[in-house]
Amino acid sequence: MCRSIKQLRNTEIPATEEEIRAAALQFVRKVSGYRKPSKVNEAAFERAVDEVAEATTKLLKNLPQAIKLDESVLLMNQAKRE
């Protein structure tokens, strides 16, 4: 598992587009084995990042909001984003 991909599902503070794209980029890097693709592979790499980000956005919008997080975790996450 890619350790730098953080959990994005949170009922109190929704993930930003930037956070979703960063997670998609890390996923595609892990799967492809490229930190930065060559010029030949760049278009396919970027398209994959876009598609993973789109799928992630859809998933987060469609998940039920039944999860409840500890208030201290929420405050910690909020502080990280500021």
PyMOL commands that set and color helices and strands:
alter all, ss='L'
color gray80, all
select helices_A, chain A and resi 17-32+39-62+71-81
alter helices_A, ss='H'
color red, helices_A
deselect
rebuild
show_as cartoon
